[in-house]
Amino acid sequence: MKRASVLLAIALSLAVAMTVQSATKPTGMIHVPAGMVLELKVNGKAAPLPSDKDVPINPGTYEPASLTCGAAAPGARGRTELWTIKCVGGTAGWGKLKEITVQDGATTPIVAGPPFTLKTLVGKAENGSKGKTIPFTLRIYGKAGELYDLNSLRKGQSVPPELALQVVDEKGNVLATGTLPFG
């Protein structure tokens, strides 16, 4: 009888300990800066995180599903317009955000987005029917080395006007001017 009450007391203690442990599940936090929308892959699904708040999340390593940066700017007729651009993602596009590790009891800040760095990849000059041409590609990188898709740049819901372009030499002399359409 005494042995049964000891076993019952041990079983009851274990049940209480398991209940307390599950009720006080360890939690970390993620802080997404204002102007950014980050979605993480959680259990195979994209889970959006609100910006400019500490969001509780279970400790672990997460992979981003998507990242969009936005900024408000003065527009026509005194209205504020929202400009957005999306991260390319994938193997080469996440930079340091490829894995986001959240630790128990700590806040993980997301350091990404502006200021952006614009890099130009220039090809070899070629002679064509319209004269000499130089192929180039523009790349936009954020603070974490994440790559953004220039074709995803939006002003409100529309594609912004063409970019004005100047080609200058190392002395600052303008060699050519033109526009660069999106897409």
Protein Blocks (a to p, Z undefined) as FASTA:
>chain_A
ZZmmmmmmmmmmmmmmmmmmmmmgccddddddehiacdddeehiacdddehiacdddedd
dddfbdcdddddddeehiacddddddebljklnmmmlpacddehiacdddehjddddddd
dddddddfkocadddddddddfkopacdfklpcghjbccdddddddddfkopafbgcddd
eZZ
